[in-house]
Amino acid sequence: MATASLVSARISKNILAPYLMAFLVTVAALFICSALNPFLGGYVPYVSLFPALAFCAWYCGVGPSILSVTLSLFGVKYWVIPSVETSNSNMVQSIGMLVFLLASGVVVYMGEARRREIERLRTEQCSLEQRAQERTAALDSANRDLRTLSARLLQLQDEERRRFARELHDSVGQSLAGLTLNLSAVRTDIERLAKTANALSESEAIVQEMSKEVRTISYLLHPPMLDEAGLASALRWYVEGFTQRSKIQVEAEFPDDFGRLSQELETAVFRVVQECLTNIHRHSGSPTAKVSIARFNGLVRVEVSDRGKGITPEKRREMEASGTLGVGLRGMRERILQLGGNIKIDSNSPGTVVRVQVPVAHDAETAAA
């Protein structure tokens, strides 16, 4: 049906094309009838013309079909039959002509009904395609809005972390430092009281530990070193602290001349490394890890790998089938996509490798910031 509809549509593009096609097909059929009549007799012409008439009714329309019927009658009467007529009577010729006209009417009616049905189906198909394109455009717009919203949420999260880290460091940290000094002075005055001195010593140790934890949390939320000294120095500091806390030996490879990047890019790369090492500590069971960062040809490439148990095939199939990722992985992917980069995760039995590639902005003011 699709092929027939295509042929009919091509013929109907030009007003004269259907009539020309009907004329040529009918003339060809008359030539064939004229050639076959000496062998098959005078009753074959009308039967032989039905394929041509069916073609015209099927593909050309009512007007070309009427032209084909008229041309067939005149051709049979004045060309084909006189050349083979020997003993056929006028009555037989009239009956044959009448039967041909009735059968032609039926064929033309059926062909026109079919052409109208095909035209209706083609109109509905065009309408459905237009609606599908509109839905697709609306979906693309919604996806763009969602991606913009995700980028804004990540930016607000970073700003809130930076503010919270400064508040902890400036207010709570200073108060704890003053409390430590006061406790030290009290411990000196009442050192003769052993029990009280021991209690004060323990309290002082607890306060120092609390101060250390607050400072660590503040640095983990947003390390000031990232803004002051750059990405390479902040990552070296973080890797050293992570090794001490988790007992996982982390090998870090950073070039000495790495330089500075834009604030957004440095924050995104730092968060990616932070999230990868956290996942290694929580899930992989690997005793070692490796972090390498390189910068060349206008790109920053980050690779974090371990030698743990990796992601099981069942878990990977579940993630691929449902399209769901953890909050950390989703945040990493959104950060990188917003900066025009890509992220790839390869996991098997020997371990997991996360590879990130992000283009470096060439804006001098952004890089200087």
C-alpha positions, 0 to 999 in steps of 0.5 A, a space after each residue: 500500500 505504501 508503494 502504491 500511495 507513493 506512485 499515486 502521489 508522484 503522478 498527481 503532482 502535475 495536473 497533466 501527468 495523470 492524463 498523459 499517463 492514462 493516454 500512454 497506457 491505453 495506447 500501449 494496451 491497444 497495440 497489444 490487443 491489435 497484435 494478439 487479435 489475429 491469434 486469439 479472436 475478436 472477443 479478446 480486445 475488451 478483456 485485454 484492455 482491463 489491466 490498462 483501465 485498472 491501472 488508470 483507475 488505481 493511480 490516475 483518478 476519475 478523469 484519466 480513467 474516463 479518458 482511458 475508457 473513451 479511448 479504448 472504445 474508439 480504439 477497439 471499434 475503429 482500429 482493432 476490431 475492423 482489422 480482425 472482423 470476419 463474421 462478428 455481428 453488430 449485436 455481439 459488438 454492442 453487447 461486448 461494448 455494453 459489458 465493457 462499459 459496466 465493468 469499467 464503471 465498477 473498476 473506476 468506482 473501486 479505484 476512486 474509492 481506494 484513492 480517496 482512502 489512501 489520501 485520507 490515510 496520508 493526511 492523517 499520517 502527516 498530521 501525526 508526524 507534525 504532532 510528533 515533531 511538536 512533542 519532540 520540540 517540547 521535550 527538548 525544551 523541557 530537557 534544556 530547562 531541566 539541565 539549566 536548573 541542575 546547573 543552577 542548583 549545583 552552583 548554589 550548593 557550592 556557594 552555600 558550602 563555601 559560606 558555611 565553611 567560612 562561618 565554621 572557620 571564622 566563628 566556631 573555630 575562634 570560639 573553640 580556640 578561646 575556650 582552649 586557652 581558658 581551659 589551659 589557664 584553669 588547668 595551670 592554676 589547679 594543677 595540684 588537684 589531680 582529679 580536677 587536672 585530669 578532667 580538665 586535661 581530658 576536656 582540653 583534649 576533647 575540645 582540641 579534637 572537636 576543633 580539629 574535626 570542625 576544621 576538617 569538615 570546613 576544609 572538606 566542604 570547601 577547602 580555602 586552598 582551592 581558591 588560594 593556591 589552585 587545584 593541584 595544591 588542594 588535591 595534594 592536601 586532600 589526597 594526603 588527608 584521605 590516605 591518613 583517614 581511610 588507610 588507603 594508599 593513594 598515588 597522585 600524579 600531578 604535573 608541576 606546571 599545571 597552572 590555574 583554571 577557572 573557578 567552576 572548572 577547578 571546583 568541578 574537578 575537585 568534587 569529581 576526585 572527592 566523590 570517586 575517592 569516597 566511593 572507593 572507600 565505601 564500596 570498592 574494598 581496594 587497598 590502593 587507588 590512583 589519581 592522575 590529572 593532565 592538561 594538554 591541547 586545551 583539555 583537562 583529563 582526570 583519571 581515578 582508578 582502584 583495584 577493588 571488586 568493581 561494579 557487579 554485572 547485575 548492578 550494572 544491568 540494573 543501572 542501565 535498564 532503569 537509567 538511575 544513578 546514585 546522587 554522587 554519580 549524577 552530580 558528577 555527570 551534571 557538573 561535567 556536562 555543564 562544562 562541555 565535557 564527558 565522563 566514562 566509567 569502566 568497571 570489571 573484576 580487577 577494579 573501576 576506572 573513572 575518566 573525565 575530559 573537560 575543555 579548558 576555558 581560554 578566557 583570561 579573566 576567568 582563568 585569573 579569577 
